[in-house]
Amino acid sequence: MDFDGELGLMRLEGESHPEDAASFYAPLILWLDALVTNPPGSVVFELRLTFFSAATRPQLLALLRRLKKWASRGAQVRATWYIDPGDEDMVDVAGDLAMMSGLAIRVASTAVNHSAMLGAVM
């Protein structure tokens, strides 16, 4: 996990299955809330999650909704979810989260230079 508000670069990578996902993600969500009044001009959010628990899903949605708020306040937000080839379940989850958050998420393969845009609601 690497979140740098000054650079506007945020990354989640690996697996996410904390025992208490809400408590684990709460500091990040509160940090994003605190910056919503003055977000960075440009934000890159990268997800490289190979697995996450059901308890992590609502936390990811909360993060994406905060980034959508940033976008509505003028920040240029680019979200990319890097997914292993053939992992259609993760593609479906990315599409669901894009739709529910209102933030467009670019889905890119971790193996080849191929990508698609999901939930392009701006």
N, C-alpha and C positions, 0 to 999 in steps of 0.2 A: 504494500500500500504506500503510495507516494502522492501526497496532496500538497501543492505549492501554489497558494493564492497569488503571490506576487508574479510568478511566471505564468499563471493560468494553466498549469499542467496538473492533471489529476489522473492517477492510474490505480486500478485494482487488478491484481494479477495472482494466479494460482488457484487455490481452493478456498472456499468460505463456508465453514461449518462451526462457528463458535457456539459454545454451550448456550450463551445468552446473546443472540444476535442483536436484539434491540439495544442492550447496554453497550455492546461492542461498537455499533455504528452510531450511537447517540452523539459522541463528540464530533464526528464528521458532519452529521446533519445540523447540529447546533452551530458549527463553524460556518457552514454554508448559509444558514439562516442569518448569521451575524453580518455576512458580507453582501446580502441581497440588496441592501440600500446603496452600496457602492461596489458592484461587482467589477472584476477585471474586464477590460475591453474585449479580450479574446480568451476563450477557454477551450482547452482540448481535454476531453474525458475519454480515457481508454480503458476498456474492460478486456481482460485476458483471463477470464475465469473458466477453468476446465470443469469445475464442479462447484455447486453451492447448494446449501440445505434449503428446505422449504421455509425455514425461519429467516433466511437471508433475503428471499425474494421481496418481501414488503420493505425491507431496508433499502434495497436497490431502487425500488420504485420511489421511495422518499427522496433518495439522492437525485434521481432523474427529475423529479418534480421541482426540486430546488433549482436545478440547472435550467429548467424551463422558465422558472421565475426570473432567473438571471437574464435569459434571452429576451423575455418580455420587457426587461428594463434596459435593453439596448446592447447587452453583451453578445458577441458572436460566439455561439457555443457549437462546438463540433464533437459529437459523441460517436465513437467507433467501438464496436464489439468484435474482437478477433475470435473466431470460432474454428475449431478443428474441422477439416473436411469431413463431410458425411454426418456431422452431428446435427441432424435435422431438428431434434428436440430443442437444442440450444437456439437454433434459428427461430423456432416458434416462440420460445420464451422471450427472445430479444424483440420480436414483433409485438408480442403482447405488452411488454413493458413500454415500448415506443408508443403504442396506441393509448395505454392507460395514462402515461405521463404527458403526452402531447409533444414530446421531444423527438425529433427525427434521430434515428440511430442507424449509422452506416454499419453494415455487417461485412466483415472482411475475413477471408480464409487465412488461416495461419500458415498454409503451405504454398499458396500461389497468389499472384497479384490479381485477385478477383474480389469484387465487392458489389453489394447491393444496398439500396437505401430502403429502410423500413420506417413506416409511420411518419412520413414527411408532412407533419402537421406543424406549420410554423406560425 
